[in-house]
């Protein structure tokens, strides 16, 4: 907590709560007796850690899923581009073939060569 903020709220902070700036202790914490049984505190701690772990793995799964989706989209675009290029060259091939067949129609119809 920044020192200027501590000065503004120090009267609202309970006596047993400590305050630090990260590198310096502004108010030392005091030991107080536990209000709950120790076993119950451990159970609460484990439950909280489990929730945090679930959040981490859920986000991790979402990150992996988004990476897979972006990879799939990338390959789909690449496939579309290559497919369009293949169609283009196929059309060009048929145009050239028609030109050649037109120029050498007698040969293809086997009128000259028997």
Buried (B, 14 or more C-beta within 10 A) or exposed (E): BEEEEBEEEEEEBEEEEEBEEEEEEBBEEEEEEEEEEEEEEEEEEEEEEEEEEEEEEEEEEEEEEEEEEEEEEEEEEEEEEEEEEEEEEEEEEEEEEEEEEEEEEEEEEEEEEE
